[in-house]
């Protein structure tokens, strides 16, 4: 299983674009699940502090920090393939 967690504020267009990229990749990675956590909630704030997320979205893969500020499809594919 590949679990991607997006830590994001409400209404973030850039974050929605990252999610759309991930949704598009589900055909190639059927084990992919996407979780979104609102960074304005106590849970979201705890993750922002824990991983020092400086821009949206913060991205965790399998509960490990991957990136903040987004990632490209190529970057996701490289990471997902390494996890297989």
N, CA, C and O atoms as a MOPAC input file, in Angstrom:
PM7 MOZYME 1SCF
protein

 N      0.84400 1    -1.18900 1     0.00000 1
 C      0.00000 1     0.00000 1     0.00000 1
 C      0.88700 1     1.25000 1     0.00000 1
 O      1.93100 1     1.29300 1     0.65000 1
 N      0.44600 1     2.24400 1    -0.73500 1
 C      1.11500 1     3.54300 1    -0.73800 1
 C      0.09200 1     4.56300 1    -0.23800 1
 O     -0.93500 1     4.78600 1    -0.87900 1
 N      0.37300 1     5.17000 1     0.89100 1
 C     -0.54400 1     6.17800 1     1.45000 1
 C      0.12900 1     7.53600 1     1.35000 1
 O      1.21200 1     7.75400 1     1.89200 1
 N     -0.53400 1     8.44000 1     0.65000 1
 C     -0.04800 1     9.81600 1     0.53900 1
 C     -0.96500 1    10.70300 1     1.38700 1
 O     -2.18500 1    10.68600 1     1.22800 1
 N     -0.36500 1    11.46300 1     2.27300 1
 C     -1.11200 1    12.40400 1     3.10400 1
 C     -0.74400 1    13.81500 1     2.66400 1
 O      0.42900 1    14.18600 1     2.63000 1
 N     -1.76800 1    14.59000 1     2.32800 1
 C     -1.57800 1    15.99300 1     1.95800 1
 C     -2.02800 1    16.84700 1     3.14300 1
 O     -3.18600 1    16.78500 1     3.55700 1
 N     -1.12700 1    17.62300 1     3.67100 1
 C     -1.44400 1    18.53300 1     4.77500 1
 C     -1.58900 1    19.90800 1     4.14400 1
 O     -0.61500 1    20.50000 1     3.67900 1
 N     -2.82800 1    20.40800 1     4.13600 1
 C     -3.11900 1    21.58900 1     3.32300 1
 C     -4.16800 1    22.47300 1     3.96900 1
 O     -4.95500 1    22.01500 1     4.79600 1
 N     -4.17600 1    23.74800 1     3.58700 1
 C     -5.23900 1    24.63900 1     4.05400 1
 C     -6.45200 1    24.52100 1     3.13500 1
 O     -6.32700 1    24.07100 1     1.99600 1
 N     -7.61500 1    24.92100 1     3.62300 1
 C     -8.80100 1    24.91600 1     2.75800 1
 C     -8.61100 1    25.89700 1     1.59000 1
 O     -8.01100 1    26.95900 1     1.75300 1
 N     -9.12400 1    25.53000 1     0.42500 1
 C     -9.13100 1    26.43300 1    -0.72200 1
 C     -7.80200 1    26.59500 1    -1.43600 1
 O     -7.64900 1    27.53400 1    -2.21700 1
 N     -6.85300 1    25.73400 1    -1.20400 1
 C     -5.52800 1    25.84700 1    -1.83600 1
 C     -5.57000 1    25.23500 1    -3.23800 1
 O     -5.65800 1    24.01500 1    -3.38100 1
 N     -5.50800 1    26.07300 1    -4.26400 1
 C     -5.59000 1    25.59800 1    -5.65000 1
 C     -4.37200 1    24.74800 1    -6.01900 1
 O     -4.50300 1    23.74500 1    -6.72100 1
 N     -3.20800 1    25.14200 1    -5.55400 1
 C     -1.99000 1    24.37500 1    -5.83100 1
 C     -2.10300 1    22.97000 1    -5.22600 1
 O     -1.69200 1    21.98500 1    -5.83900 1
 N     -2.66300 1    22.89500 1    -4.02200 1
 C     -2.84900 1    21.60600 1    -3.34600 1
 C     -3.82500 1    20.72800 1    -4.12800 1
 O     -3.62300 1    19.52100 1    -4.25700 1
 N     -4.87600 1    21.34500 1    -4.64500 1
 C     -5.85900 1    20.60200 1    -5.45300 1
 C     -5.20100 1    20.04800 1    -6.71000 1
 O     -5.52900 1    18.94300 1    -7.14100 1
 N     -4.28200 1    20.79400 1    -7.29900 1
 C     -3.57400 1    20.33000 1    -8.49200 1
 C     -2.69500 1    19.12400 1    -8.16500 1
 O     -2.61400 1    18.18200 1    -8.95300 1
 N     -2.03600 1    19.15200 1    -7.00300 1
 C     -1.21500 1    18.01200 1    -6.57400 1
 C     -2.11200 1    16.78600 1    -6.38400 1
 O     -1.76100 1    15.68000 1    -6.79600 1
 N     -3.27100 1    16.99300 1    -5.75600 1
 C     -4.20500 1    15.87900 1    -5.55000 1
 C     -4.66600 1    15.32200 1    -6.89900 1
 O     -4.76700 1    14.10600 1    -7.06200 1
 N     -4.94400 1    16.19300 1    -7.85700 1
 C     -5.38100 1    15.75100 1    -9.18100 1
 C     -4.30000 1    14.89600 1    -9.85200 1
 O     -4.60700 1    13.88900 1   -10.49000 1
 N     -3.04700 1    15.29900 1    -9.70700 1
 C     -1.93000 1    14.51100 1   -10.23800 1
 C     -1.93700 1    13.11700 1    -9.62300 1
 O     -1.78200 1    12.11900 1   -10.32700 1
 N     -2.11600 1    13.05500 1    -8.31200 1
 C     -2.13900 1    11.76400 1    -7.61500 1
 C     -3.32600 1    10.91200 1    -8.05500 1
 O     -3.18500 1     9.71000 1    -8.27900 1
 N     -4.48900 1    11.53500 1    -8.17700 1
 C     -5.68300 1    10.79300 1    -8.62500 1
 C     -5.44200 1    10.18200 1   -10.00200 1
 O     -5.83400 1     9.04400 1   -10.25900 1
 N     -4.80300 1    10.93400 1   -10.87600 1
 C     -4.50100 1    10.46800 1   -12.22800 1
 C     -3.55800 1     9.25500 1   -12.19300 1
 O     -3.61000 1     8.40100 1   -13.07800 1
 N     -2.71400 1     9.18700 1   -11.18600 1
 C     -1.72300 1     8.11400 1   -11.08100 1
 C     -2.29700 1     6.81500 1   -10.51500 1
 O     -1.61800 1     5.78800 1   -10.52500 1
 N     -3.53100 1     6.84500 1   -10.02300 1
 C     -4.12800 1     5.65400 1    -9.41200 1
 C     -4.24200 1     4.48400 1   -10.39000 1
 O     -4.22400 1     3.32800 1    -9.96700 1
 N     -4.36000 1     4.76500 1   -11.68900 1
 C     -4.42300 1     3.67500 1   -12.66400 1
 C     -3.13500 1     2.86300 1   -12.65800 1
 O     -3.16300 1     1.63900 1   -12.78400 1
 N     -2.00100 1     3.55300 1   -12.50900 1
 C     -0.70100 1     2.87700 1   -12.50100 1
 C     -0.33000 1     2.34100 1   -11.11500 1
 O      0.47500 1     1.41800 1   -10.99300 1
 N     -0.91800 1     2.92000 1   -10.09100 1
 C     -0.61800 1     2.51600 1    -8.71300 1
 C     -1.93600 1     2.25900 1    -7.97300 1
 O     -2.36000 1     3.08200 1    -7.16200 1
 N     -2.58700 1     1.11700 1    -8.24800 1
 C     -3.89500 1     0.85600 1    -7.63200 1
 C     -3.85100 1     0.78600 1    -6.10300 1
 O     -4.88200 1     0.93000 1    -5.44600 1
 N     -2.66800 1     0.56800 1    -5.54000 1
 C     -2.52500 1     0.49200 1    -4.08600 1
 C     -2.43200 1     1.87600 1    -3.43900 1
 O     -2.28700 1     1.98400 1    -2.22100 1
 N     -2.51400 1     2.92900 1    -4.24700 1
 C     -2.38300 1     4.30400 1    -3.77000 1
 C     -3.65700 1     4.78300 1    -3.07900 1
 O     -4.75700 1     4.67900 1    -3.62200 1
 N     -3.48100 1     5.30900 1    -1.86800 1
 C     -4.58700 1     5.97500 1    -1.17800 1
 C     -4.14200 1     7.40000 1    -0.86000 1
 O     -2.96500 1     7.66100 1    -0.61200 1
 N     -5.10600 1     8.31000 1    -0.87300 1
 C     -4.81700 1     9.72400 1    -0.63300 1
 C     -5.63800 1    10.19400 1     0.56500 1
 O     -6.85300 1    10.00400 1     0.61600 1
 N     -4.96800 1    10.79500 1     1.50200 1
 C     -5.62000 1    11.35000 1     2.68200 1
 C     -5.30700 1    12.84400 1     2.71000 1
 O     -4.19900 1    13.26500 1     2.37800 1
 N     -6.29000 1    13.62900 1     3.10600 1
 C     -6.06800 1    15.07000 1     3.22500 1
 C     -6.32700 1    15.49000 1     4.66900 1
 O     -7.31500 1    15.08400 1     5.28100 1
 N     -5.43200 1    16.29800 1     5.19300 1
 C     -5.58900 1    16.81900 1     6.55000 1
 C     -5.53100 1    18.34100 1     6.46800 1
 O     -4.58900 1    18.91200 1     5.91900 1
 N     -6.53900 1    18.97600 1     7.01500 1
 C     -6.61500 1    20.44300 1     7.04000 1
 C     -5.55500 1    20.96100 1     8.00800 1
 O     -5.57800 1    20.64400 1     9.19700 1
 N     -4.63100 1    21.75500 1     7.48900 1
 C     -3.53000 1    22.21500 1     8.33500 1
 C     -3.96400 1    23.25700 1     9.36400 1
 O     -3.16600 1    23.64500 1    10.21700 1
 N     -5.21700 1    23.71800 1     9.29800 1
 C     -5.67800 1    24.67700 1    10.29800 1
 C     -6.28300 1    23.98200 1    11.51900 1
 O     -6.63800 1    24.64400 1    12.49400 1
 N     -6.40300 1    22.64600 1    11.47400 1
 C     -6.93300 1    21.89800 1    12.61400 1
 C     -5.79300 1    21.58800 1    13.59000 1
 O     -4.62200 1    21.68700 1    13.22200 1
 N     -6.12400 1    21.21600 1    14.82600 1
 C     -5.05900 1    20.83900 1    15.76700 1
 C     -4.17700 1    19.69400 1    15.22200 1
 O     -2.95600 1    19.72800 1    15.37700 1
 N     -4.78900 1    18.69500 1    14.59200 1
 C     -4.01100 1    17.59400 1    14.00400 1
 C     -3.08100 1    18.12200 1    12.91500 1
 O     -1.90800 1    17.75200 1    12.86000 1
 N     -3.60600 1    18.98800 1    12.05200 1
 C     -2.80800 1    19.56200 1    10.98000 1
 C     -1.67400 1    20.41700 1    11.51400 1
 O     -0.55500 1    20.34700 1    11.00500 1
 N     -1.94600 1    21.22500 1    12.53300 1
 C     -0.90800 1    22.06900 1    13.12200 1
 C      0.19900 1    21.23200 1    13.76000 1
 O      1.37400 1    21.59500 1    13.69700 1
 N     -0.18100 1    20.11400 1    14.37000 1
 C      0.82200 1    19.23000 1    14.97900 1
 C      1.75200 1    18.67000 1    13.90000 1
 O      2.95900 1    18.56800 1    14.11700 1
 N      1.19800 1    18.30800 1    12.74200 1
 C      2.01600 1    17.77500 1    11.64800 1
 C      2.89800 1    18.86300 1    11.03600 1
 O      4.04900 1    18.60600 1    10.68200 1
 N      2.35800 1    20.07800 1    10.91100 1
 C      3.14500 1    21.20400 1    10.39000 1
 C      4.36800 1    21.42700 1    11.28100 1
 O      5.47900 1    21.62000 1    10.78700 1
 N      4.15400 1    21.39900 1    12.58100 1
 C      5.25700 1    21.59300 1    13.53600 1
 C      6.24600 1    20.42600 1    13.48400 1
 O      7.45900 1    20.63300 1    13.43900 1
 N      5.71400 1    19.19400 1    13.49100 1
 C      6.56000 1    17.99800 1    13.51700 1
 C      7.50000 1    17.93500 1    12.31100 1
 O      8.67900 1    17.60800 1    12.44900 1
 N      6.95900 1    18.25600 1    11.11600 1
 C      7.74000 1    18.11900 1     9.88600 1
 C      8.26900 1    19.45000 1     9.35100 1
 O      8.86100 1    19.49600 1     8.27300 1
 N      8.05600 1    20.53500 1    10.10700 1
 C      8.54100 1    21.85600 1     9.71000 1
 C      8.08100 1    22.22300 1     8.29700 1
 O      8.87800 1    22.64600 1     7.45900 1
 N      6.79500 1    22.05300 1     8.05400 1
 C      6.21500 1    22.32900 1     6.73300 1
 C      6.11300 1    23.84000 1     6.54800 1
 O      5.43200 1    24.52700 1     7.30900 1
 N      6.79500 1    24.33900 1     5.53600 1
 C      6.88100 1    25.78400 1     5.30900 1
 C      5.97500 1    26.27700 1     4.19700 1
 O      5.71000 1    27.47700 1     4.11000 1
 N      5.49000 1    25.37700 1     3.34000 1
 C      4.54400 1    25.77700 1     2.30200 1
 C      3.62700 1    24.60500 1     1.98200 1
 O      3.94500 1    23.45400 1     2.27900 1
 N      2.49500 1    24.91000 1     1.37800 1
 C      1.45100 1    23.92300 1     1.13400 1
 C      1.55900 1    23.32300 1    -0.26300 1
 O      1.96600 1    24.00500 1    -1.20400 1
 N      1.20000 1    22.05700 1    -0.39800 1
 C      0.86000 1    21.13600 1     0.67600 1
 C      2.10500 1    20.48100 1     1.25800 1
 O      3.13100 1    20.35200 1     0.59000 1
 N      1.99300 1    20.07900 1     2.49700 1
 C      2.99700 1    19.17800 1     3.06000 1
 C      2.62800 1    17.77800 1     2.59100 1
 O      1.45000 1    17.42100 1     2.58800 1
 N      3.59300 1    16.99700 1     2.20500 1
 C      3.30700 1    15.66900 1     1.65600 1
 C      4.05200 1    14.60900 1     2.46100 1
 O      5.27400 1    14.64800 1     2.60500 1
 N      3.27700 1    13.66300 1     2.97800 1
 C      3.83700 1    12.49600 1     3.64200 1
 C      3.53600 1    11.28400 1     2.77500 1
 O      2.45100 1    11.17800 1     2.20200 1
 N      4.48600 1    10.37900 1     2.67800 1
 C      4.24800 1     9.10700 1     1.98900 1
 C      4.51400 1     8.00700 1     2.99900 1
 O      5.60500 1     7.89200 1     3.55800 1
 N      3.47900 1     7.19800 1     3.21700 1
 C      3.53200 1     6.14600 1     4.24100 1
 C      3.99900 1     6.71000 1     5.59000 1
 O      4.84300 1     6.12900 1     6.27100 1
 N      3.42100 1     7.85600 1     5.94800 1
 C      3.66600 1     8.52600 1     7.23000 1
 C      5.10200 1     9.01100 1     7.42000 1
 O      5.53800 1     9.24200 1     8.54800 1
 N      5.83500 1     9.16300 1     6.31800 1
 C      7.17700 1     9.74500 1     6.37600 1
 C      7.19500 1    11.00300 1     5.51500 1
 O      6.58700 1    11.04100 1     4.44600 1
 N      7.89600 1    12.02900 1     5.98800 1
 C      7.96300 1    13.28000 1     5.24200 1
 C      8.55300 1    13.04600 1     3.85200 1
 O      9.56200 1    12.35700 1     3.69900 1
 N      7.90200 1    13.63700 1     2.83400 1
 C      8.39100 1    13.53500 1     1.45600 1
 C      8.75500 1    14.91200 1     0.90300 1
 O      9.84300 1    15.09100 1     0.35700 1
 N      7.85100 1    15.88800 1     1.04100 1
 C      8.09800 1    17.21400 1     0.46400 1
 C      7.09300 1    18.21500 1     1.02700 1
 O      6.06800 1    17.84100 1     1.59700 1
 N      7.41100 1    19.49100 1     0.85200 1
 C      6.39200 1    20.52600 1     1.06100 1
 C      6.41800 1    21.44500 1    -0.13800 1
 O      7.44200 1    21.60800 1    -0.80200 1
 N      5.24900 1    22.05200 1    -0.40600 1
 C      5.14100 1    22.94200 1    -1.55000 1
 C      4.77400 1    22.22300 1    -2.83800 1
 O      4.70400 1    22.84700 1    -3.89700 1
 N      4.53900 1    20.91400 1    -2.75900 1
 C      4.13600 1    20.15100 1    -3.93700 1
 C      5.23800 1    19.23400 1    -4.43200 1
 O      6.35700 1    19.23100 1    -3.92000 1
 N      4.88600 1    18.45900 1    -5.44100 1
 C      5.83300 1    17.54500 1    -6.07900 1
 C      5.29500 1    17.23500 1    -7.47300 1
 O      4.09300 1    17.33300 1    -7.72000 1
 N      6.18800 1    16.86300 1    -8.36900 1
 C      5.78300 1    16.54800 1    -9.73900 1
 C      5.39500 1    15.07700 1    -9.84200 1
 O      5.71300 1    14.26700 1    -8.97100 1
 N      4.70900 1    14.75900 1   -10.91600 1
 C      4.35600 1    13.36300 1   -11.17400 1
 C      5.62300 1    12.50600 1   -11.24100 1
 O      5.65200 1    11.38900 1   -10.72500 1
 N      6.65000 1    13.02900 1   -11.86800 1
 C      7.91800 1    12.29600 1   -11.98400 1
 C      8.51500 1    11.99600 1   -10.60100 1
 O      9.00800 1    10.89400 1   -10.35900 1
 N      8.46700 1    12.97500 1    -9.70800 1
 C      8.99700 1    12.76700 1    -8.35200 1
 C      8.18500 1    11.71100 1    -7.60900 1
 O      8.74600 1    10.86100 1    -6.91800 1
 N      6.85400 1    11.76900 1    -7.75400 1
 C      6.00000 1    10.76000 1    -7.11800 1
 C      6.30100 1     9.37000 1    -7.68100 1
 O      6.45600 1     8.41300 1    -6.92200 1
 N      6.38500 1     9.25800 1    -9.01000 1
 C      6.64900 1     7.95000 1    -9.63600 1
 C      7.96200 1     7.35100 1    -9.15000 1
 O      8.03100 1     6.15800 1    -8.85700 1
 N      8.98800 1     8.16300 1    -9.06600 1
 C     10.29100 1     7.68000 1    -8.61000 1
 C     10.17600 1     7.12000 1    -7.18900 1
 O     10.70900 1     6.05000 1    -6.89600 1
 N      9.48500 1     7.84000 1    -6.31400 1
 C      9.31200 1     7.39700 1    -4.93000 1
 C      8.44500 1     6.14000 1    -4.87700 1
 O      8.79600 1     5.18200 1    -4.18800 1
 N      7.31500 1     6.13000 1    -5.59600 1
 C      6.41000 1     4.98300 1    -5.55800 1
 C      7.09900 1     3.72900 1    -6.08900 1
 O      6.93000 1     2.64300 1    -5.53500 1
 N      7.87300 1     3.87600 1    -7.15900 1
 C      8.57300 1     2.72600 1    -7.73300 1
 C      9.61700 1     2.18700 1    -6.75000 1
 O      9.84300 1     0.97900 1    -6.67600 1
 N     10.24500 1     3.08400 1    -6.00300 1
 C     11.23400 1     2.65100 1    -5.00200 1
 C     10.57100 1     1.88500 1    -3.86300 1
 O     11.21900 1     1.06200 1    -3.21600 1
 N      9.29800 1     2.14300 1    -3.61100 1
 C      8.57800 1     1.47000 1    -2.53800 1
 C      8.08400 1     0.08500 1    -2.93800 1
 O      7.76400 1    -0.72900 1    -2.07200 1
 N      8.01700 1    -0.18700 1    -4.22200 1
 C      7.48400 1    -1.48100 1    -4.69800 1
 C      8.42300 1    -2.61900 1    -4.39000 1
 O      8.12800 1    -3.76800 1    -4.72100 1

